[in-house]
């Protein structure tokens, strides 16, 4: 088996075990027993269970994004020895010189959570420093900062204002999906977005425009 096939085997075994018992109770011994591999193989590919959870998310997100978008709009991390750098995690889709339309990205984010909803519901309960929830915040707050730079398009905004906007809107979109993922009565995570599907970036654009107008008065 090649490396990706082995990692997918481990990932699928982990997700399957999480359907049978609480995620926190699944041990690495359980995983290697289910796969027929050994602990050495597990640790060759994953530092620990937290890194496996993150890898599963990045793989899932990469597959969904590649299905919905052309390669030209996909965003990757800088190439590294970490295999997750091969998977896209975000997009840059312009709808004007200083406008972004990322409504479909949020649909993709919802699709990822829906496809393994029980697994992600349990994974997102943990809010520790190495948890998926914390990882997603760090990953996407930097992506939103990049979006703000595109919307600014060489206009000036103090760095503390940029940091505030990025943190506020990252928390808004992540908490929205995390909370809905945990609500068993909610069938589709982004079904109610409708004409507000691009609300994060429309709101960012509007706030930045208003800040520029106030500055120029």
TAFEN-V666826 format. One record per residue. N is the residue number from 1. RES is the residue in three letters. SS is DSSP state (h for helix, s for strand, l for the rest). D_LAST is the distance of its C-alpha to the last C-alpha in whole Angstrom. Layout:
N:RES:SS:D_LAST ; N:RES:SS:D_LAST
This chain:
1:UNK:l:65 ; 2:UNK:l:61 ; 3:UNK:h:59 ; 4:UNK:h:56 ; 5:UNK:h:59 ; 6:UNK:h:60 ; 7:UNK:h:57 ; 8:UNK:h:57 ; 9:UNK:h:60 ; 10:UNK:h:59 ; 11:UNK:h:56 ; 12:UNK:h:58 ; 13:UNK:h:60 ; 14:UNK:h:58 ; 15:UNK:h:56 ; 16:UNK:h:59 ; 17:UNK:h:60 ; 18:UNK:h:57 ; 19:UNK:l:59 ; 20:UNK:l:62 ; 21:UNK:l:60 ; 22:UNK:l:57 ; 23:UNK:h:55 ; 24:UNK:h:55 ; 25:UNK:h:59 ; 26:UNK:l:59 ; 27:UNK:l:61 ; 28:UNK:h:61 ; 29:UNK:h:65 ; 30:UNK:h:64 ; 31:UNK:h:62 ; 32:UNK:h:65 ; 33:UNK:h:67 ; 34:UNK:h:66 ; 35:UNK:h:65 ; 36:UNK:l:69 ; 37:UNK:l:67 ; 38:UNK:l:67 ; 39:UNK:h:64 ; 40:UNK:h:64 ; 41:UNK:h:63 ; 42:UNK:h:60 ; 43:UNK:h:59 ; 44:UNK:h:59 ; 45:UNK:h:56 ; 46:UNK:l:55 ; 47:UNK:l:54 ; 48:UNK:l:54 ; 49:UNK:h:54 ; 50:UNK:h:50 ; 51:UNK:h:50 ; 52:UNK:h:52 ; 53:UNK:h:49 ; 54:UNK:h:46 ; 55:UNK:h:48 ; 56:UNK:h:49 ; 57:UNK:h:46 ; 58:UNK:h:45 ; 59:UNK:h:48 ; 60:UNK:h:47 ; 61:UNK:h:44 ; 62:UNK:h:44 ; 63:UNK:h:47 ; 64:UNK:h:45 ; 65:UNK:h:42 ; 66:UNK:h:45 ; 67:UNK:h:46 ; 68:UNK:h:43 ; 69:UNK:l:41 ; 70:UNK:l:42 ; 71:UNK:h:42 ; 72:UNK:h:39 ; 73:UNK:h:36 ; 74:UNK:s:38 ; 75:UNK:s:37 ; 76:UNK:l:39 ; 77:UNK:l:39 ; 78:UNK:l:41 ; 79:UNK:l:44 ; 80:UNK:l:46 ; 81:UNK:l:50 ; 82:UNK:l:49 ; 83:UNK:h:50 ; 84:UNK:h:46 ; 85:UNK:h:44 ; 86:UNK:h:46 ; 87:UNK:l:45 ; 88:UNK:l:41 ; 89:UNK:l:39 ; 90:UNK:s:36 ; 91:UNK:s:35 ; 92:UNK:l:32 ; 93:UNK:l:32 ; 94:UNK:s:29 ; 95:UNK:s:28 ; 96:UNK:s:25 ; 97:UNK:l:24 ; 98:UNK:l:21 ; 99:UNK:s:23 ; 100:UNK:s:26 ; 101:UNK:l:29 ; 102:UNK:l:31 ; 103:UNK:h:33 ; 104:UNK:h:36 ; 105:UNK:h:36 ; 106:UNK:h:35 ; 107:UNK:h:38 ; 108:UNK:h:40 ; 109:UNK:h:39 ; 110:UNK:h:41 ; 111:UNK:h:44 ; 112:UNK:h:45 ; 113:UNK:h:45 ; 114:UNK:h:47 ; 115:UNK:h:49 ; 116:UNK:l:50 ; 117:UNK:h:49 ; 118:UNK:h:52 ; 119:UNK:h:51 ; 120:UNK:h:48 ; 121:UNK:h:48 ; 122:UNK:h:50 ; 123:UNK:h:48 ; 124:UNK:l:45 ; 125:UNK:l:46 ; 126:UNK:l:46 ; 127:UNK:l:43 ; 128:UNK:l:45 ; 129:UNK:l:43 ; 130:UNK:l:45 ; 131:UNK:l:45 ; 132:UNK:h:44 ; 133:UNK:h:41 ; 134:UNK:h:39 ; 135:UNK:h:40 ; 136:UNK:h:38 ; 137:UNK:h:35 ; 138:UNK:h:35 ; 139:UNK:h:36 ; 140:UNK:h:33 ; 141:UNK:h:30 ; 142:UNK:h:30 ; 143:UNK:h:31 ; 144:UNK:h:27 ; 145:UNK:h:26 ; 146:UNK:h:27 ; 147:UNK:h:25 ; 148:UNK:h:22 ; 149:UNK:h:22 ; 150:UNK:h:23 ; 151:UNK:h:20 ; 152:UNK:h:18 ; 153:UNK:l:20 ; 154:UNK:l:19 ; 155:UNK:l:15 ; 156:UNK:l:15 ; 157:UNK:l:15 ; 158:UNK:l:17 ; 159:UNK:h:20 ; 160:UNK:h:21 ; 161:UNK:h:18 ; 162:UNK:h:20 ; 163:UNK:h:23 ; 164:UNK:h:22 ; 165:UNK:h:22 ; 166:UNK:h:25 ; 167:UNK:h:27 ; 168:UNK:h:26 ; 169:UNK:h:26 ; 170:UNK:h:30 ; 171:UNK:h:31 ; 172:UNK:h:30 ; 173:UNK:h:32 ; 174:UNK:h:35 ; 175:UNK:h:36 ; 176:UNK:h:36 ; 177:UNK:h:38 ; 178:UNK:h:40 ; 179:UNK:h:40 ; 180:UNK:h:42 ; 181:UNK:h:44 ; 182:UNK:h:46 ; 183:UNK:l:46 ; 184:UNK:l:49 ; 185:UNK:l:49 ; 186:UNK:l:46 ; 187:UNK:l:47 ; 188:UNK:l:44 ; 189:UNK:l:42 ; 190:UNK:l:39 ; 191:UNK:l:41 ; 192:UNK:l:38 ; 193:UNK:l:35 ; 194:UNK:h:35 ; 195:UNK:h:32 ; 196:UNK:h:30 ; 197:UNK:l:32 ; 198:UNK:l:29 ; 199:UNK:h:27 ; 200:UNK:h:26 ; 201:UNK:h:25 ; 202:UNK:h:23 ; 203:UNK:h:21 ; 204:UNK:h:20 ; 205:UNK:h:19 ; 206:UNK:h:17 ; 207:UNK:h:16 ; 208:UNK:h:14 ; 209:UNK:h:13 ; 210:UNK:h:11 ; 211:UNK:h:10 ; 212:UNK:h:9 ; 213:UNK:h:6 ; 214:UNK:h:5 ; 215:UNK:h:6 ; 216:UNK:h:4 ; 217:UNK:l:0
